[in-house]
Every structure is written in structure tokens, then in C-alpha cells.
Amino acid sequence: MALDDRLVLGEIDAKGLVVQRWPMASIQALTAEAKAELFMQEERLAEAARELQIACSRWNEIGSPINVADARLSLAALLIRIGDRAGADLELGTALAVAKKVDSSRLKRRCDELRGLIAGAPAVAMGGA
């Protein structure tokens, strides 16, 4: 990870900074997604997963199903990368239900792509990586 990325992550991580400055759930969700991307670049996958879960929660709070589904699909892709097929399958199932409800062909295609990856991913024992 580049030094600039680490500085950004440090600024974002400043205790309570995001919540204090921007209490809106949408800003917190976007920030969590950005942090997840930075953590993934550093191979800090458990922390990235936690941030994506936060993003899902915040998008859900404001009733934004497409954003929730996108965040869940990002989380599913990360879980596949980690080797947690069961977790990825759970996230995909939830995202697919939303994709069908809002009739989003884009979300359905992404679900199908990730299902294909799950089929080829090695399983990890309970407790995961």
C-alpha cells in the first residue's frame, strides 16, 4: 500500500472522526466501503470484511436496498477470497433476493458470477481464515 493510502486510512480511522463530522448513515457507509478497499490492498482481509458489514448495516438503516446488495456482493467476493464459502453463499442469497425484488439485471449478473466463483473456491473449516 502506498504511503498516501496509509495516511488516508489513518485519517479515516481517527477515533470517531467520521461519526462526529458526518453523522449521516450514507456517509458512514461510503466511508466503510472506502476503508474496506484500503484494507484489502493491505491484505487486512478480516478488517475489510468488518468494514463491509458496517456498510451493509448503514445502507440498511436508511433503506437503500441496491446499496445494501452491492455491499453484500463485495463482502461475498471478499469471503470467497478468504475461503469462507458458507458466508459468501449467505451474503449472495440475501443479495439475490434484493436483486429479484428490485428487478436489477446488473445485480443478478454479479450474483451469478460470484456463484460460479463459490463453486470453484476451496472450503475453509469453521472458524475461517
TIFI-32454 format. One record per residue: residue number from 1; x, y negated, z of N, C-alpha, C, O, CB in turn; residue in three letters. Coordinates in pm, whole numbers. Glycine has a CB too. Layout:
BEGIN
 pos   n.px   n.py   n.pz  ca.px  ca.py  ca.pz   c.px   c.py   c.pz   o.px   o.py   o.pz  cb.px  cb.py  cb.pz code
 NUM      X      Y      Z      X      Y      Z      X      Y      Z      X      Y      Z      X      Y      Z  ALA
...
***
This chain:
BEGIN
 pos   n.px   n.py   n.pz  ca.px  ca.py  ca.pz   c.px   c.py   c.pz   o.px   o.py   o.pz  cb.px  cb.py  cb.pz code
   1     85    117      0      0      0      0     90   -123      0    192   -127     69    -97      0    122  MET
   2     51   -221    -76    128   -345    -86    115   -426     43     17   -413    118     79   -429   -206  ALA
   3    214   -508     68    214   -592    187     89   -680    192     30   -698    299    340   -679    191  LEU
   4     49   -735     78    -71   -819     73   -194   -742    121   -276   -796    194    -94   -872    -68  ASP
   5   -206   -615     79   -319   -532    121   -318   -512    272   -423   -516    337   -317   -397     49  ASP
   6   -200   -491    327   -189   -473    472   -227   -600    547   -291   -594    653    -46   -431    511  ARG
   7   -189   -713    493   -226   -840    556   -377   -860    553   -436   -904    651   -156   -958    486  LEU
   8   -438   -827    440   -584   -839    429   -650   -747    528   -743   -787    598   -631   -807    285  VAL
   9   -604   -623    535   -662   -527    628   -646   -576    772   -737   -560    853   -596   -390    612  LEU
  10   -532   -634    804   -511   -690    937   -608   -801    969   -660   -810   1080   -369   -740    951  GLY
  11   -632   -887    871   -728   -996    890   -870   -942    910   -944   -988    997   -725  -1093    770  GLU
  12   -905   -843    828  -1039   -784    839  -1054   -713    973  -1160   -718   1035  -1066   -686    722  ILE
  13   -948   -647   1016   -952   -569   1139   -949   -653   1265   -973   -601   1374   -838   -473   1141  ASP
  14   -920   -783   1253   -915   -867   1372  -1042   -845   1453  -1153   -855   1401   -899  -1019   1334  ALA
  15  -1024   -816   1577  -1135   -772   1663  -1257   -863   1654  -1254   -979   1695  -1088   -765   1807  LYS
  16  -1364   -808   1600  -1491   -879   1594  -1498   -994   1496  -1600  -1062   1490  -1523   -928   1725  GLY
  17  -1393  -1018   1420  -1389  -1134   1331  -1505  -1134   1232  -1573  -1236   1216  -1257  -1138   1256  LEU
  18  -1528  -1024   1167  -1632  -1018   1065  -1769  -1039   1128  -1850  -1117   1077  -1629   -883    991  VAL
  19  -1796   -971   1237  -1927   -983   1302  -1950  -1124   1353  -2061  -1176   1342  -1939   -883   1418  VAL
  20  -1847  -1187   1408  -1862  -1322   1460  -1883  -1423   1348  -1970  -1510   1356  -1740  -1361   1543  GLN
  21  -1802  -1411   1244  -1809  -1508   1135  -1931  -1487   1047  -1997  -1582   1006  -1684  -1501   1052  ARG
  22  -1959  -1361   1017  -2068  -1327    925  -2153  -1217    987  -2128  -1099    964  -2013  -1282    787  TRP
  23  -2253  -1254   1064  -2334  -1153   1132  -2432  -1079   1040  -2498   -985   1085  -2410  -1217   1243  PRO
  24  -2442  -1121    914  -2537  -1056    824  -2491   -914    793  -2373   -890    766  -2553  -1137    693  MET
  25  -2585   -820    797  -2554   -679    772  -2496   -658    633  -2410   -571    615  -2679   -594    789  ALA
  26  -2540   -735    535  -2489   -718    399  -2340   -750    391  -2265   -679    323  -2567   -807    301  SER
  27  -2296   -856    458  -2154   -892    459  -2074   -786    533  -1964   -749    491  -2133  -1032    525  ILE
  28  -2129   -737    643  -2061   -631    718  -2048   -504    634  -1946   -435    640  -2135   -601    848  GLN
  29  -2152   -472    555  -2148   -354    469  -2041   -369    361  -1963   -277    336  -2286   -329    404  ALA
  30  -2038   -485    298  -1938   -509    194  -1797   -506    251  -1704   -453    189  -1963   -645    126  LEU
  31  -1781   -561    370  -1650   -560    435  -1608   -418    470  -1492   -381    452  -1653   -647    562  THR
  32  -1702   -338    518  -1672   -198    549  -1630   -122    423  -1538    -40    427  -1794   -129    615  ALA
  33  -1698   -149    312  -1661    -84    186  -1520   -126    142  -1443    -44     94  -1764   -117     76  GLU
  34  -1489   -253    158  -1355   -302    121  -1248   -238    210  -1143   -197    162  -1348   -456    132  ALA
  35  -1277   -231    340  -1182   -167    431  -1162    -20    394  -1050     30    399  -1231   -178    576  LYS
  36  -1270     47    356  -1259    188    316  -1165    203    197  -1082    294    194  -1398    245    281  ALA
  37  -1178    114    100  -1089    119    -17   -943    101     24   -856    173    -23  -1129     10   -119  GLU
  38   -918      4    111   -781    -19    157   -728    100    236   -612    139    219   -775   -146    242  LEU
  39   -811    158    322   -769    276    397   -739    393    304   -643    467    326   -878    316    499  PHE
  40   -819    410    200   -794    519    105   -660    501     35   -589    598     11   -907    528      1  MET
  41   -627    377      3   -498    351    -61   -381    388     30   -273    423    -17   -487    204   -101  GLN
  42   -404    381    160   -301    417    258   -310    563    300   -236    607    387   -311    328    381  GLU
  43   -403    638    239   -428    779    276   -476    792    420   -453    895    484   -301    861    256  GLU
  44   -543    691    470   -603    696    604   -749    734    583   -840    653    600   -590    556    681  ARG
  45   -770    861    546   -899    906    497  -1007    913    604  -1123    882    576   -884   1040    433  LEU
  46   -972    952    725  -1072    957    832  -1125    816    862  -1244    798    885  -1012   1020    960  ALA
  47  -1035    718    861  -1078    580    885  -1162    528    769  -1257    453    789   -955    489    906  GLU
  48  -1127    569    648  -1206    530    531  -1346    588    541  -1444    519    511  -1138    576    401  ALA
  49  -1356    714    583  -1488    778    598  -1571    704    702  -1691    682    683  -1472    926    638  ALA
  50  -1507    665    813  -1580    592    917  -1635    460    863  -1749    423    892  -1487    565   1038  ARG
  51  -1554    389    785  -1599    262    729  -1714    282    630  -1807    201    626  -1483    190    660  GLU
  52  -1708    388    552  -1818    415    459  -1946    450    534  -2056    415    490  -1781    528    362  LEU
  53  -1933    519    647  -2051    548    729  -2110    418    784  -2232    403    791  -2015    643    844  GLN
  54  -2024    326    824  -2071    195    871  -2144    123    758  -2250     65    780  -1952    109    924  ILE
  55  -2086    126    639  -2150     61    524  -2289    120    499  -2384     46    476  -2062     75    397  ALA
  56  -2299    252    504  -2430    317    484  -2531    267    587  -2645    236    554  -2417    471    494  CYS
  57  -2487    260    710  -2574    216    819  -2621     71    798  -2739     41    814  -2503    229    952  SER
  58  -2528    -16    764  -2563   -157    744  -2657   -175    625  -2755   -250    634  -2437   -242    725  ARG
  59  -2628   -108    513  -2718   -119    397  -2857    -66    433  -2958   -120    389  -2661    -41    275  TRP
  60  -2861     41    512  -2989     97    553  -3066     -1    641  -3188    -12    630  -2967    230    628  ASN
  61  -2995    -72    728  -3059   -171    817  -3137   -276    740  -3244   -319    783  -2954   -239    903  GLU
  62  -3085   -317    626  -3151   -424    550  -3241   -370    439  -3298   -447    362  -3048   -517    490  ILE
  63  -3254   -238    432  -3346   -179    335  -3300   -191    192  -3378   -228    104  -3479   -243    348  GLY
  64  -3175   -161    167  -3119   -167     32  -3084    -26    -15  -2968     15     -7  -2993   -260     28  SER
  65  -3183     49    -65  -3161    190    -95  -3054    218   -200  -2982    317   -190  -3289    251   -140  PRO
  66  -3043    133   -299  -2942    157   -403  -2803    140   -345  -2713    218   -376  -2963     62   -523  ILE
  67  -2783     38   -262  -2653     19   -198  -2622    133   -101  -2507    177    -92  -2649   -115   -124  ASN
  68  -2724    180    -29  -2705    295     60  -2660    415    -22  -2564    484     15  -2835    328    139  VAL
  69  -2728    440   -133  -2694    555   -217  -2552    542   -273  -2477    640   -274  -2794    569   -332  ALA
  70  -2516    423   -318  -2379    403   -369  -2275    431   -260  -2174    496   -286  -2363    259   -422  ASP
  71  -2300    381   -140  -2206    404    -30  -2200    552      6  -2093    606     34  -2246    321     93  ALA
  72  -2316    619      5  -2318    763     33  -2242    841    -74  -2174    939    -42  -2463    813     42  ARG
  73  -2253    799   -198  -2180    867   -305  -2030    845   -291  -1951    935   -318  -2229    818   -442  LEU
  74  -1991    726   -250  -1848    701   -224  -1800    788   -109  -1690    843   -113  -1824    552   -193  SER
  75  -1883    800     -6  -1849    885    108  -1841   1031     64  -1750   1103    105  -1952    869    221  LEU
  76  -1935   1075    -18  -1933   1213    -68  -1805   1240   -146  -1742   1345   -128  -2056   1241   -157  ALA
  77  -1765   1147   -232  -1642   1163   -309  -1521   1175   -215  -1431   1256   -238  -1622   1045   -407  ALA
  78  -1519   1094   -111  -1410   1100    -14  -1411   1233     61  -1306   1293     82  -1421    983     86  LEU
  79  -1529   1279    100  -1539   1407    171  -1494   1523     83  -1433   1618    131  -1682   1430    219  LEU
  80  -1524   1515    -47  -1474   1616   -141  -1322   1613   -141  -1257   1718   -137  -1530   1592   -285  ILE
  81  -1266   1495   -146  -1120   1478   -146  -1058   1537    -20   -950   1597    -25  -1084   1329   -157  ARG
  82  -1126   1520     93  -1078   1573    221  -1096   1725    226  -1022   1795    296  -1152   1507    339  ILE
  83  -1194   1776    152  -1223   1919    152  -1346   1956    233  -1370   2074    259  -1106   1993    205  GLY
  84  -1424   1856    273  -1546   1879    351  -1664   1893    256  -1740   1798    234  -1571   1763    454  ASP
  85  -1680   2013    199  -1787   2035    101  -1925   2023    165  -2017   1968    104  -1773   2173     37  ARG
  86  -1940   2073    288  -2071   2066    354  -2113   1921    377  -2227   1884    352  -2067   2143    488  ALA
  87  -2020   1840    426  -2050   1699    448  -2081   1627    318  -2174   1547    311  -1934   1631    517  GLY
  88  -2003   1657    215  -2025   1596     84  -2161   1636     29  -2233   1553    -28  -1914   1635    -15  ALA
  89  -2197   1763     46  -2325   1811     -4  -2441   1741     67  -2542   1708      4  -2336   1963     15  ASP
  90  -2427   1719    196  -2530   1648    273  -2547   1505    222  -2659   1460    200  -2495   1647    423  LEU
  91  -2436   1435    203  -2442   1298    152  -2502   1295     11  -2582   1207    -21  -2302   1234    150  GLU
  92  -2464   1391    -71  -2518   1397   -208  -2668   1421   -208  -2741   1360   -287  -2448   1505   -288  LEU
  93  -2714   1510   -121  -2857   1537   -114  -2937   1413    -80  -3042   1387   -139  -2885   1645    -11  GLY
  94  -2888   1336     15  -2955   1212     54  -2950   1110    -58  -3051   1044    -87  -2890   1154    181  THR
  95  -2835   1096   -122  -2821   1001   -233  -2909   1040   -351  -2969    954   -416  -2674    991   -278  ALA
  96  -2918   1170   -378  -3002   1216   -489  -3149   1187   -463  -3223   1151   -554  -2981   1366   -514  LEU
  97  -3193   1204   -338  -3332   1172   -304  -3362   1026   -333  -3469    993   -385  -3360   1205   -156  ALA
  98  -3269    938   -299  -3287    795   -327  -3286    771   -477  -3368    696   -529  -3176    712   -258  VAL
  99  -3192    834   -547  -3182    817   -693  -3312    854   -762  -3356    786   -854  -3066    902   -749  ALA
 100  -3374    962   -716  -3502   1004   -774  -3613    905   -737  -3696    870   -820  -3540   1146   -726  LYS
 101  -3612    860   -612  -3717    767   -565  -3714    636   -643  -3819    583   -679  -3700    739   -416  LYS
 102  -3593    584   -668  -3583    456   -740  -3565    476   -890  -3553    380   -966  -3466    374   -684  VAL
 103  -3564    603   -932  -3551    641  -1073  -3427    578  -1138  -3435    512  -1241  -3676    599  -1151  ASP
 104  -3313    601  -1074  -3186    546  -1123  -3107    655  -1196  -3056    748  -1134  -3102    487  -1007  SER
 105  -3099    642  -1327  -3022    740  -1404  -2873    731  -1371  -2803    832  -1373  -3044    719  -1556  SER
 106  -2824    612  -1340  -2683    595  -1304  -2650    673  -1177  -2551    746  -1173  -2649    446  -1284  ARG
 107  -2734    658  -1075  -2710    731   -950  -2724    882   -971  -2645    959   -916  -2808    684   -842  LEU
 108  -2822    924  -1050  -2840   1067  -1078  -2718   1125  -1148  -2673   1234  -1115  -2967   1091  -1163  LYS
 109  -2664   1051  -1246  -2543   1097  -1317  -2426   1111  -1221  -2351   1209  -1225  -2506   1000  -1431  ARG
 110  -2410   1013  -1134  -2298   1019  -1039  -2315   1137   -942  -2218   1202   -906  -2287    886   -959  ARG
 111  -2439   1163   -902  -2466   1280   -817  -2426   1408   -889  -2361   1496   -831  -2616   1286   -777  CYS
 112  -2465   1419  -1016  -2431   1538  -1095  -2280   1555  -1107  -2228   1666  -1094  -2494   1529  -1234  ASP
 113  -2209   1445  -1131  -2062   1451  -1143  -1999   1502  -1013  -1909   1585  -1015  -2005   1312  -1178  GLU
 114  -2048   1450   -901  -1992   1490   -772  -2030   1633   -737  -1951   1704   -674  -2038   1395   -663  LEU
 115  -2150   1677   -775  -2189   1818   -753  -2091   1911   -824  -2052   2014   -770  -2335   1844   -804  ARG
 116  -2051   1872   -946  -1953   1951  -1019  -1820   1958   -946  -1754   2062   -946  -1932   1893  -1157  GLY
 117  -1780   1848   -884  -1655   1848   -807  -1665   1935   -683  -1569   2003   -646  -1618   1705   -767  LEU
 118  -1782   1933   -618  -1802   2017   -499  -1786   2164   -535  -1725   2241   -461  -1941   1992   -436  ILE
 119  -1840   2202   -649  -1833   2342   -692  -1688   2388   -707  -1658   2506   -686  -1908   2360   -824  ALA
 120  -1599   2297   -742  -1460   2334   -762  -1369   2301   -646  -1249   2332   -651  -1409   2268   -882  GLY
 121  -1423   2239   -541  -1338   2196   -428  -1316   2311   -330  -1407   2390   -306  -1403   2077   -354  ALA
 122  -1195   2321   -273  -1170   2423   -171  -1243   2387    -42  -1255   2269     -7  -1018   2439   -145  PRO
 123  -1291   2487     27  -1363   2464    153  -1264   2443    266  -1154   2498    266  -1457   2583    185  ALA
 124  -1304   2363    363  -1225   2340    484  -1306   2394    600  -1427   2377    604  -1189   2188    504  VAL
 125  -1239   2459    695  -1308   2514    811  -1376   2404    890  -1338   2287    880  -1210   2591    900  ALA
 126  -1476   2441    969  -1545   2342   1052  -1443   2265   1133  -1345   2321   1182  -1649   2411   1145  MET
 127  -1466   2138   1147  -1371   2052   1214  -1294   1971   1112  -1240   1865   1144  -1275   2134   1301  GLY
 128  -1290   2021    990  -1236   1947    876  -1093   1903    892  -1022   1938    987  -1319   1830    850  GLY
 129  -1054   1822    793   -917   1771    789   -905   1646    870   -796   1588    879   -872   1745    647  ALA
***
